Structures are given as structure tokens and as C-alpha cells.
Amino acid sequence: MRRLCAQLTVAFLIIPAVVRGDNPRIGIPEVAVSLDKANRMAETVTIPTNDSEVEMAKIAEKMNAYYRSPEFQGRLKNETERIKGELFGDASVRFYPDSNTPAARGKLGSDERIYLFISSAMPLQTVRNYAASVARLGDPNVTLVMRGFVDGMTKIQPSIRFIGSVLQRDPVCNPTEGECEMLPAGLAVDPLLFRRYGIDRVPAVVYARGVTAEDAALSEGDTRNTAIAESHTVFGDASLEYLIAQIQSETGSQNLLDLLATTSRKN
């Protein structure tokens, strides 16, 4: 357990930078070195027994329930806006005019999601093709999803290597010899999403509408955190565009039609 905690701490701090490719100083080899250091450090860490574990768990559950309550969330939002107004006023608009401009987004609405469920057991080239399709769609609400870590949670390095090989734009690029450009495609490890949508085989695509999450930092597969109005699932070893087209035909969604049009213009 001590080793797992140390590994996860390092991995979750570094993996996002590796996946996004937004830090030229961190690559797959650097992550492997950091994990090796974490393994050595974990051997020297001793975690004392917590005699108040049960009592603290009850308190934490009460705090969590209060944090999720509409009353607290409303007060939090109002207080945040008040502090921003008092401290910054219109400074952000005057000095950083772009900050008042809505962020660029894709064709899907803010309450729409497309989850593309994959597995490391699938042929690597197939998964790479799916990652390229997600990048080509260019929509932040389209995400690749894995059920769990490669070879289990106790081994992080295989997962990092797999994610790196999937998202590399050039499959022959060797990260040990230099920086490899990554595809702009989101990839999440989330077993709760698999469970929520009943995904028992891959590849599979889920289109969800009316997605509302209380906490964006938590899994959208957590029914206590996220509500959905409806969802549609298709299975099959076919292109992502084809699977989305099947859902579009079933739902008549104009947003899905617009999303597919972006790929046809790029081809």
C-alpha cells in the first residue's frame, strides 16, 4: 500500500503533462525515472496507525454531503464572485481582454458527452486510429476511456507507456531519443464510466445528453455526482465516425451531424 500511494502520487502529477504534451521538459523516460525514485522512497515510508479512522470517516462523509448540497454550492459561487469583484474589479478585462472571450469549444453542447471505450487488449494500431479520430473531431467533450491501469493499479509504468504509444502522433518516434509530439485527444482511466453505462465489451461509444455534474473534478460515472437525461450506446469494431453516425441516425441530433461534418471537411 505504501508503494502504491507513492507511485500514484507521482503518476497523477506527471501523466497529465505527458498526455497533453504541454511540458517539453517531461517525457515518458522522465516519468519512468520519477516512478523508480517513488518506489525507493516508498520503502522508507512508515505510515502510523490512525486510531480515529472510523470517527474521521463519519465526519468526512458529513462534510462531503454538505459540500455537495445546493445550499453550500450556491453560497460558494456567490462568495467567489464577490471576492473576484472586490479584488480585481474590471482589471482582468482591461489588462487581459482575451480573458473575457469564451473559450473555443467543439460542436457538442456543454451538457453533451461522447465516450469512446477502449482497452489495452485491443490491437495497438486500432486504438491509435481511434485516438487520431478523437483528435480530428477536435471536441473537448469527446474522450477515450479505459477501464483501469495496464497490468493493474500496482504497476503504473505499463499504463504510462501504453498511453504514450497511443497518443504519439508519429508511431515510430522514440521518446528515449527526443520529444514526441502528442495528439490532442483526451484519455481517461475511469471504471465508474464503464459501470454506469454497462460497458462489457470494447470498442463501444456512448453519447450522453443532459449531463450535469456537481463537481467537475469527480468522475462523471459517479451517480452521486453526475446526472444524465439520456444516453445511447453502440458496440462494434468500426470507425469512430461510423459509430457516431449510427447514434446520430437514431437520435437525430444536429450537434452530432455538425460534429461529423468537421471531419469530412478535414479529409
C-alpha positions in Angstrom: 0.0 0.0 0.0 2.8 2.4 0.8 4.4 1.8 -2.6 1.1 2.2 -4.4 0.5 5.6 -2.7 3.9 6.9 -3.7 3.5 5.6 -7.2 0.1 7.1 -7.7 1.2 10.5 -6.2 4.0 10.8 -8.8 2.0 9.4 -11.7 -1.1 11.6 -11.3 1.1 14.7 -11.0 3.0 13.9 -14.2 0.7 11.9 -16.5 -1.5 15.0 -17.5 1.6 16.9 -18.7 2.8 13.9 -20.7 -0.6 13.3 -22.2 -1.2 16.9 -23.2 2.4 17.4 -24.3 2.4 20.8 -22.8 5.7 20.5 -20.9 8.6 20.0 -23.3 10.9 19.0 -20.3 8.8 16.0 -19.3 8.5 12.9 -21.4 8.0 9.2 -21.0 11.6 8.5 -19.9 11.4 11.2 -17.2 8.2 9.7 -15.8 9.8 6.2 -15.6 12.7 7.7 -13.7 10.4 9.5 -11.3 8.5 6.3 -10.6 11.7 4.4 -9.9 12.5 7.1 -7.3 9.0 6.8 -5.9 9.5 3.1 -5.5 12.7 3.6 -3.5 11.1 6.3 -1.3 8.1 4.1 -0.6 10.3 1.5 1.0 11.4 4.0 3.7 7.9 5.4 4.5 6.1 4.3 7.6 2.5 5.3 8.0 1.3 5.3 11.6 -2.0 3.7 12.6 -4.9 6.2 12.8 -6.9 5.4 16.0 -9.6 7.8 14.9 -10.1 6.4 11.4 -13.7 5.4 11.9 -14.7 8.6 13.5 -12.9 10.7 10.9 -14.6 8.8 8.1 -18.0 9.7 9.5 -17.1 13.3 9.8 -15.7 13.3 6.2 -18.9 11.8 4.9 -20.9 14.6 6.6 -18.6 17.2 5.2 -18.9 15.7 1.8 -22.7 15.7 1.9 -22.7 19.3 3.0 -20.2 20.3 0.3 -22.5 18.7 -2.4 -25.6 20.4 -1.1 -27.2 23.1 -3.3 -27.1 25.5 -0.4 -23.4 25.3 0.0 -22.7 25.3 -3.7 -24.8 28.4 -4.1 -23.1 30.2 -1.3 -19.7 29.2 -2.7 -20.5 30.6 -6.1 -21.8 33.8 -4.7 -18.8 34.3 -2.4 -16.4 33.5 -5.3 -17.9 36.2 -7.5 -17.9 38.7 -4.6 -14.2 38.2 -3.9 -13.3 38.4 -7.6 -15.2 41.7 -7.9 -13.6 43.2 -4.8 -10.0 42.1 -5.6 -9.9 42.5 -9.3 -12.9 44.6 -10.4 -12.6 45.0 -14.2 -8.8 44.6 -14.1 -8.8 41.2 -15.9 -10.9 42.7 -18.7 -8.7 45.8 -19.0 -5.3 44.1 -18.9 -6.3 40.7 -20.4 -9.1 41.3 -22.8 -9.0 37.7 -24.1 -10.0 36.5 -20.6 -13.5 37.8 -21.3 -13.7 35.8 -24.5 -15.5 32.4 -24.3 -13.0 29.5 -24.7 -13.1 27.8 -28.0 -15.1 24.6 -28.0 -16.4 22.0 -30.4 -19.8 21.2 -31.8 -21.1 19.4 -28.8 -23.1 21.3 -26.2 -21.7 21.7 -22.6 -24.1 19.0 -21.4 -23.2 16.5 -24.1 -20.5 13.8 -24.0 -19.1 11.2 -26.3 -17.2 8.4 -24.5 -15.1 6.0 -26.6 -14.4 3.0 -24.5 -11.2 1.1 -25.3 -8.9 -1.5 -23.8 -5.1 -2.1 -23.9 -6.1 -5.6 -25.1 -7.2 -4.2 -28.4 -4.7 -4.1 -31.3 -2.5 -1.0 -30.7 -3.0 0.3 -34.2 -6.8 0.2 -33.8 -6.5 2.2 -30.6 -4.2 4.7 -32.3 -6.7 5.1 -35.1 -9.4 5.9 -32.6 -7.1 8.4 -30.9 -6.5 10.1 -34.2 -10.2 10.2 -34.9 -10.8 11.9 -31.5 -8.1 14.4 -32.3 -9.6 15.1 -35.7 -13.0 15.8 -34.2 -11.4 18.5 -32.1 -14.1 18.5 -29.4 -13.2 18.6 -25.7 -16.3 16.6 -24.9 -15.1 13.5 -26.9 -13.0 11.3 -24.7 -11.2 7.9 -24.9 -11.9 5.9 -21.7 -10.0 2.9 -20.3 -11.5 0.7 -17.5 -8.3 0.5 -15.5 -4.5 0.6 -15.5 -2.5 -1.8 -17.6 -1.4 -4.8 -15.5 -3.3 -3.4 -12.5 -3.0 -0.4 -10.2 0.2 -1.6 -8.6 2.1 -1.1 -11.9 1.9 2.4 -13.3 4.7 2.3 -15.8 2.9 0.0 -18.3 0.0 2.3 -18.3 2.2 5.3 -19.0 4.0 3.5 -21.8 0.7 2.5 -23.3 -0.9 5.9 -23.2 2.3 7.4 -24.6 2.3 5.0 -27.5 -1.4 5.6 -28.2 -1.2 9.4 -28.3 2.1 9.7 -30.2 1.4 11.5 -33.4 4.3 9.6 -35.1 4.2 5.9 -34.0 7.8 5.4 -34.9 9.0 8.3 -32.7 11.3 7.0 -29.9 10.7 9.1 -26.7 14.1 8.0 -25.4 15.8 9.8 -28.2 13.8 13.0 -28.1 10.4 14.7 -27.6 7.5 13.0 -29.4 4.5 15.2 -30.4 1.2 14.0 -28.9 -2.2 14.0 -30.4 -4.7 16.5 -28.8 -7.0 13.7 -27.6 -8.3 13.2 -24.0 -7.8 9.8 -22.4 -9.3 8.9 -19.0 -9.0 5.9 -16.8 -12.4 5.6 -15.2 -14.0 2.3 -14.2 -17.1 4.1 -13.0 -18.0 5.2 -16.5 -17.8 1.5 -17.6 -20.1 0.5 -14.8 -22.6 3.3 -15.3 -23.1 2.6 -19.0 -22.9 -1.1 -18.7 -19.9 -1.5 -21.0 -19.0 -5.2 -21.1 -17.0 -5.2 -24.3 -15.0 -2.8 -26.4 -14.9 -0.8 -28.6 -18.1 1.0 -27.6 -19.3 4.5 -28.0 -21.7 6.2 -25.6 -23.5 9.5 -26.4 -24.9 11.2 -23.3 -27.1 14.3 -23.2 -28.2 16.4 -20.3 -25.0 15.8 -18.3 -24.8 17.9 -15.2 -22.0 17.4 -12.6 -21.9 18.9 -9.2 -18.1 18.7 -9.1 -16.1 18.7 -12.4 -13.1 17.2 -10.6 -15.0 14.0 -9.8 -15.9 11.1 -12.1 -18.9 11.6 -14.4 -19.5 7.9 -13.8 -20.4 8.6 -10.2 -24.2 8.7 -10.0 -23.9 10.8 -6.8 -22.0 13.5 -8.6 -23.4 13.5 -12.1 -26.9 13.2 -13.5 -27.8 12.5 -17.2 -31.0 12.9 -19.1 -30.4 10.2 -21.7 -27.7 8.1 -23.2 -27.3 5.9 -26.4 -24.7 3.1 -26.8 -23.3 1.4 -29.8 -20.8 -1.5 -30.0 -18.7 -2.7 -32.8 -15.2 -2.7 -34.4 -15.8 0.2 -36.7 -14.5 3.7 -37.2 -15.5 6.3 -34.6 -17.2 8.4 -37.3 -19.3 5.4 -38.4 -20.4 4.7 -34.8 -21.3 8.3 -34.1 -23.2 8.3 -37.4 -25.3 5.4 -36.1 -26.2 7.3 -33.0 -26.9 10.4 -35.0 -29.3 8.5 -37.1 -31.1 7.1 -34.0 -31.2 10.5 -32.1 -31.5 13.0 -35.0 -29.0 15.2 -33.1 -28.0 18.2 -35.1 -24.9 18.7 -33.0 -23.7 15.2 -33.9 -24.3 16.0 -37.5 -22.2 19.1 -37.2 -19.5 17.2 -35.4 -19.2 14.7 -38.2 -19.1 17.5 -40.7 -15.9 18.7 -39.2 -14.1 15.5 -40.0 -15.4 15.5 -43.6 -14.0 19.0 -44.2 -10.6 17.9 -42.9 -10.4 14.9 -45.1 
